[in-house]
Amino acid sequence: MAISIKFLITYLTLIFSIFSLITADLTIDFYDEICPEALPTIQTLVESAILDEARMGASLVRLHFHDCFVNGCDGSVLLDDTPTMTGEKTAKPNNNSIRGFEVIDSIKSMLNDICQGNVVSCADILAVAARDSIVALGGVPYDVLLGRRDATTASLSAANSNIPAPTFNLSQLVANFDSHGLSMQDLVILAGAHTLGFARCTFFRNRIYNESTMDPAYAASLQSICPLSGEDDVLASLDGTPDSVDTVYYQGLIQSQGLLDSDQQLFQGDGSDTDSLVQFYSDNSLSFWSDFGDAMIKMGNLNLLTGDDGEIRENCRVVN
């Protein structure tokens, strides 16, 4: 027993040390001296964008997610194609899907003026904009660690292979998140970001016509807007309150009303660990808000560029 306890303490100390090294260059007050108006500016512009279009909040959260899952939270998702590099915007999970680039452009341009120089990274803008979107739509604030730097390249192949597909089964989802150092609980919590936003018909068509695990009345309502062919870009909300951060998403899973295959995989009614987590967060909104913030911070610290690595882009779409 003593040996086991000693091993556990050593293991936890090692994990803490590794995490500390990873986040050593990140602080919540990174911009307090070099540009104290940075975070208030991002917040104001995000709130304005969401006021113009509530759906933009979900889009900004999704941009951060799709950035972090491809070689880390380094702003690579924002890079346009060049003659020598094909970026991530046309990857299968992103093409005609991710959006909000103009909002990020506006934020970056304003920050360059207000900060009197190029000091705020695009990767940090994504992380803060995601948090501010959550808060603007009813979620609870959480501290974002800052000091990321931007990648000087992007990877189409990594985007195609690393972002979980809406057709993934539970084993594939768990394996994908594990490959990023994220747990099963992180999976269920971060899937809760689907409390916001919409999905295109092309991503849920097969489910509503061929899956027996969907509530029949819900499937019929979706079939009325998403035919067997055509109308690929018609949108349906991921839960019943797409412009509000709440636990309706989890309640929908329990009622067999997950829009995407990957959503419903989290609750299959078999008493699994993910079933228990979905039920717990469905019943405990305060725990969801708290744990969601923790999971976003954890995801936001994946494979960072800090210190002298990478760069701070003048324009988020192109390298300096």
Secondary structure, DSSP 8 states (H G I E B T S, - for coil): -HHHHHHHHHHHHHHHHHHHHHTTT-BTTTTTTT-TTHHHHHHHHHHHHHHH-THHHHHHHHHHHHHHTTTSSSSGGG---BTTB--STTSTTTTTT---HHHHHHHHHHHHHHTTSS-S-HHHHHHHHHHHHHHHTT-------B---B-S---HHHHHHHS--TT--HHHHHHHHHHTT--HHHHHHHHGGGGB-EEEHHHHHHHHHH-SSS-HHHHHHHHTTS-SSS-TT-EEESSS-TBS-SSHHHHHHHTT--SSHHHHTT--SS--HHHHHHHHHHH-HHHHHHHHHHHHHHHTTTT---TTSSB--SBTTB--
